Amino acid sequence: MLHHLTLWVPDLARADESWRWLLGELDYRPDRSFENVLLFRHPSGFALVLEQSLDMVPGMLHSRLRPGLNHVAFALPSPAALAAILERAAEYGWSKLPVDRHPIAGGADVAYLEDRDGFEVELVSPARS
């Protein structure tokens, strides 16, 4: 089981709005124990950390097509939860990406979102019966 995942972002303030909303929808809660990072904890014990990179190349965004992290996939409890997130995602800086059935999702309903800096998330809900 993963303990935490840290994403280096080019602009912490810009990432804050998008990720704080999305992670809140996924039952993560902010932990203000640390300065200069955004730390979100899930009741399961897993944490996601956003930290501004000190070594950013000006104007460079994350590329999921280069070696490294491609995307983060989150499990949702229902198709209704997925629909609710998709309905409001654009208000928080998320863009919908084309959907193709990913074999890892095992027939579940999936959606892909990308934030302003190029980070992709996959949202996976149980398949509708």
C-alpha positions as YAML, in Angstrom:
chain: A
units: angstrom
residues:
- id: 1
  name: MET
  ca: [0.00, 0.00, 0.00]
- id: 2
  name: LEU
  ca: [1.26, 3.49, -0.80]
- id: 3
  name: HIS
  ca: [1.85, 5.83, 2.13]
- id: 4
  name: HIS
  ca: [1.95, 9.12, 0.21]
- id: 5
  name: LEU
  ca: [2.60, 10.62, -3.18]
- id: 6
  name: THR
  ca: [4.32, 13.97, -3.74]
- id: 7
  name: LEU
  ca: [3.70, 15.95, -6.91]
- id: 8
  name: TRP
  ca: [6.08, 18.78, -7.78]
- id: 9
  name: VAL
  ca: [4.07, 21.59, -9.30]
- id: 10
  name: PRO
  ca: [5.27, 24.74, -11.08]
- id: 11
  name: ASP
  ca: [2.97, 27.09, -9.14]
- id: 12
  name: LEU
  ca: [1.60, 26.04, -5.75]
- id: 13
  name: ALA
  ca: [-1.01, 28.80, -5.61]
- id: 14
  name: ARG
  ca: [-2.35, 27.85, -9.06]
- id: 15
  name: ALA
  ca: [-2.47, 24.16, -8.13]
- id: 16
  name: ASP
  ca: [-4.21, 24.91, -4.83]
- id: 17
  name: GLU
  ca: [-7.64, 25.77, -6.25]
- id: 18
  name: SER
  ca: [-7.89, 22.75, -8.55]
- id: 19
  name: TRP
  ca: [-6.44, 20.12, -6.27]
- id: 20
  name: ARG
  ca: [-8.04, 21.36, -3.03]
- id: 21
  name: TRP
  ca: [-11.48, 21.10, -4.65]
- id: 22
  name: LEU
  ca: [-10.91, 17.72, -6.33]
- id: 23
  name: LEU
  ca: [-9.31, 16.10, -3.30]
- id: 24
  name: GLY
  ca: [-12.09, 17.48, -1.07]
- id: 25
  name: GLU
  ca: [-14.61, 15.78, -3.35]
- id: 26
  name: LEU
  ca: [-12.64, 12.56, -2.88]
- id: 27
  name: ASP
  ca: [-12.75, 12.79, 0.94]
- id: 28
  name: TYR
  ca: [-9.19, 14.08, 1.41]
- id: 29
  name: ARG
  ca: [-8.76, 16.74, 4.08]
- id: 30
  name: PRO
  ca: [-6.10, 19.46, 4.19]
- id: 31
  name: ASP
  ca: [-3.41, 19.08, 6.83]
- id: 32
  name: ARG
  ca: [-1.82, 22.42, 7.62]
- id: 33
  name: SER
  ca: [1.06, 20.91, 9.61]
- id: 34
  name: PHE
  ca: [3.67, 21.95, 7.07]
- id: 35
  name: GLU
  ca: [4.52, 25.26, 5.46]
- id: 36
  name: ASN
  ca: [5.20, 25.66, 1.75]
- id: 37
  name: VAL
  ca: [3.39, 22.45, 0.78]
- id: 38
  name: LEU
  ca: [-0.22, 21.42, 0.34]
- id: 39
  name: LEU
  ca: [-0.81, 18.18, 2.21]
- id: 40
  name: PHE
  ca: [-4.08, 16.27, 1.96]
- id: 41
  name: ARG
  ca: [-4.89, 13.18, 4.01]
- id: 42
  name: HIS
  ca: [-7.47, 10.53, 3.23]
- id: 43
  name: PRO
  ca: [-9.23, 8.58, 6.02]
- id: 44
  name: SER
  ca: [-7.48, 5.46, 4.68]
- id: 45
  name: GLY
  ca: [-4.15, 6.96, 5.80]
- id: 46
  name: PHE
  ca: [-2.85, 7.76, 2.32]
- id: 47
  name: ALA
  ca: [-1.62, 11.33, 1.76]
- id: 48
  name: LEU
  ca: [-1.12, 13.41, -1.37]
- id: 49
  name: VAL
  ca: [1.36, 16.26, -1.22]
- id: 50
  name: LEU
  ca: [1.75, 19.16, -3.64]
- id: 51
  name: GLU
  ca: [5.04, 20.99, -3.46]
- id: 52
  name: GLN
  ca: [6.37, 23.79, -5.64]
- id: 53
  name: SER
  ca: [9.50, 22.73, -7.46]
- id: 54
  name: LEU
  ca: [12.55, 24.88, -6.91]
- id: 55
  name: ASP
  ca: [14.09, 23.69, -10.18]
- id: 56
  name: MET
  ca: [11.37, 24.60, -12.65]
- id: 57
  name: VAL
  ca: [12.31, 25.56, -16.17]
- id: 58
  name: PRO
  ca: [10.35, 28.77, -16.93]
- id: 59
  name: GLY
  ca: [7.16, 27.99, -18.84]
- id: 60
  name: MET
  ca: [7.58, 24.22, -18.58]
- id: 61
  name: LEU
  ca: [4.53, 22.20, -17.60]
- id: 62
  name: HIS
  ca: [4.27, 18.58, -16.52]
- id: 63
  name: SER
  ca: [4.30, 16.12, -19.42]
- id: 64
  name: ARG
  ca: [2.74, 12.74, -18.83]
- id: 65
  name: LEU
  ca: [4.36, 11.61, -22.09]
- id: 66
  name: ARG
  ca: [7.89, 11.81, -20.68]
- id: 67
  name: PRO
  ca: [9.44, 9.32, -18.25]
- id: 68
  name: GLY
  ca: [7.96, 9.70, -14.79]
- id: 69
  name: LEU
  ca: [4.41, 9.97, -13.55]
- id: 70
  name: ASN
  ca: [1.73, 9.54, -16.21]
- id: 71
  name: HIS
  ca: [-1.37, 10.04, -14.07]
- id: 72
  name: VAL
  ca: [-2.95, 9.37, -10.68]
- id: 73
  name: ALA
  ca: [-6.11, 7.23, -10.60]
- id: 74
  name: PHE
  ca: [-8.72, 7.67, -7.88]
- id: 75
  name: ALA
  ca: [-11.51, 5.22, -7.05]
- id: 76
  name: LEU
  ca: [-15.00, 6.66, -6.64]
- id: 77
  name: PRO
  ca: [-17.89, 4.99, -4.85]
- id: 78
  name: SER
  ca: [-20.48, 5.35, -7.63]
- id: 79
  name: PRO
  ca: [-21.26, 6.60, -11.14]
- id: 80
  name: ALA
  ca: [-23.24, 9.43, -9.48]
- id: 81
  name: ALA
  ca: [-20.10, 10.60, -7.66]
- id: 82
  name: LEU
  ca: [-18.21, 10.58, -10.95]
- id: 83
  name: ALA
  ca: [-20.95, 12.59, -12.68]
- id: 84
  name: ALA
  ca: [-21.00, 15.15, -9.85]
- id: 85
  name: ILE
  ca: [-17.27, 15.77, -10.15]
- id: 86
  name: LEU
  ca: [-17.37, 16.02, -13.93]
- id: 87
  name: GLU
  ca: [-20.22, 18.53, -13.73]
- id: 88
  name: ARG
  ca: [-18.13, 21.02, -11.73]
- id: 89
  name: ALA
  ca: [-14.55, 20.23, -12.73]
- id: 90
  name: ALA
  ca: [-14.17, 23.09, -15.22]
- id: 91
  name: GLU
  ca: [-15.08, 25.63, -12.51]
- id: 92
  name: TYR
  ca: [-11.89, 24.59, -10.70]
- id: 93
  name: GLY
  ca: [-9.49, 24.57, -13.63]
- id: 94
  name: TRP
  ca: [-9.84, 20.96, -14.75]
- id: 95
  name: SER
  ca: [-10.28, 20.07, -18.44]
- id: 96
  name: LYS
  ca: [-11.86, 16.83, -19.60]
- id: 97
  name: LEU
  ca: [-9.68, 14.58, -21.72]
- id: 98
  name: PRO
  ca: [-10.91, 12.06, -24.29]
- id: 99
  name: VAL
  ca: [-12.11, 8.81, -22.76]
- id: 100
  name: ASP
  ca: [-10.86, 5.46, -23.88]
- id: 101
  name: ARG
  ca: [-11.42, 2.34, -21.83]
- id: 102
  name: HIS
  ca: [-8.25, 1.65, -19.92]
- id: 103
  name: PRO
  ca: [-7.67, -2.07, -19.41]
- id: 104
  name: ILE
  ca: [-6.52, -1.57, -15.81]
- id: 105
  name: ALA
  ca: [-9.96, -0.16, -14.90]
- id: 106
  name: GLY
  ca: [-11.50, -3.58, -15.63]
- id: 107
  name: GLY
  ca: [-14.69, -2.39, -17.32]
- id: 108
  name: ALA
  ca: [-15.39, 0.38, -14.81]
- id: 109
  name: ASP
  ca: [-16.63, 3.82, -15.84]
- id: 110
  name: VAL
  ca: [-13.69, 6.17, -16.18]
- id: 111
  name: ALA
  ca: [-13.07, 9.83, -16.87]
- id: 112
  name: TYR
  ca: [-9.85, 11.75, -17.31]
- id: 113
  name: LEU
  ca: [-9.18, 15.30, -16.18]
- id: 114
  name: GLU
  ca: [-6.14, 17.51, -16.65]
- id: 115
  name: ASP
  ca: [-5.23, 20.51, -14.51]
- id: 116
  name: ARG
  ca: [-3.81, 23.81, -15.77]
- id: 117
  name: ASP
  ca: [-0.26, 22.50, -15.46]
- id: 118
  name: GLY
  ca: [-0.74, 19.25, -17.37]
- id: 119
  name: PHE
  ca: [-1.26, 16.82, -14.48]
- id: 120
  name: GLU
  ca: [-3.78, 14.11, -15.37]
- id: 121
  name: VAL
  ca: [-6.10, 12.30, -13.01]
- id: 122
  name: GLU
  ca: [-8.21, 9.29, -13.84]
- id: 123
  name: LEU
  ca: [-11.49, 8.89, -11.99]
- id: 124
  name: VAL
  ca: [-12.77, 5.33, -11.77]
- id: 125
  name: SER
  ca: [-16.26, 4.38, -10.62]
- id: 126
  name: PRO
  ca: [-17.97, 1.00, -10.58]
- id: 127
  name: ALA
  ca: [-19.58, 0.17, -13.93]
- id: 128
  name: ARG
  ca: [-23.26, 0.97, -14.19]
- id: 129
  name: SER
  ca: [-25.34, -2.17, -13.99]
...
